[in-house]
Amino acid sequence: MRSHIARCGALMSVALASTLIAVAIFSSTASAQTATPAAVSPITSPNPPGPGPSSTFQRTIAVSGMGTATLAPDIAYFSAGVTETNASVTDAQNSVTTKTNAIIDALRQGGVDVDKDVKTTGYSVQPQYNYPQNSTPVLTGYRITNNVNVTVRDITKVGQLLDAVTKAGANQVGGVSFGLADLEAASRVAREQAVQNARNKADTLAKATGVSVGIVMTIDDESTTPPPPRPISAAPSANAAAGSAAAPPPIQPGETTVSVTVRITYAIA
């Protein structure tokens, strides 16, 4: 009996020890799981936004510049024409045609390329009437006018050509003007001066405000190409009435000025 009791006590001791060991293992595992946190993505604080203008605003200097090129003209223009009045439209047309052909021939002999540099700018036929009081208008004849524009590439001959067309029968002569055959070449010279003028202004402003001129941000050419000489109606020629004894008129071409304006924006370095 006593041995049976001893054996039961031993079994109970073993069971208690096993339970304690199991509790210890569970506690250790739970502790280990608690000590190992789950992986967490690092939290990054966003940078505070800076002032809006500092990220987009660009300090600049905006200036305009002007340049001019003054050159002696190398091309001239004038107009010549014939006006005839006659009771017969046919006779008037024949007279105008004959004199116009004589004018063109005179220009050709004077060195003008008539196929290239002579252009008809107006031809008109106007019936002429007499208006008696309290009566129906009466047709008295016809006035016919033919005008041409002439381009002269040797401006030393302008006076001679004016005289030649007058002697050939032109009774409408005038509209003399001068220009440059290669206007773009003169514009390039003026444009370079305009850009340099703008840079000088920018340098002056930068120096006065304690900054430096940086790169060019924008540049605009604000100049406009001058139109070609506008045809001018020829005035009646005094030489036509004076006859062939009149001397060729003196012609002074003067100078021609081309202007260019640019606007440039520079960054402040």
Protein Blocks (a to p, Z undefined) as FASTA:
>chain_A
ZZmmmmmmmmmmmmmmmmmmmmmmmmmmmmmmmmmccdddddddddddddfklmmpccdd
ddddddddddddfbdcdddddddddfblklmmmmmmmmmmmmmmmmmmnopafklmgccf
bdcddddddddehiacddfbdcdddddddddfblklmmmmmmmmmmnopabdehiacddf
blmlmmmmmmmmmmmmmmmmmmmmmmmnopacdddfbdcdfbdcddddddddddddfklm
nojmbccddddebjaddddddddddddZZ
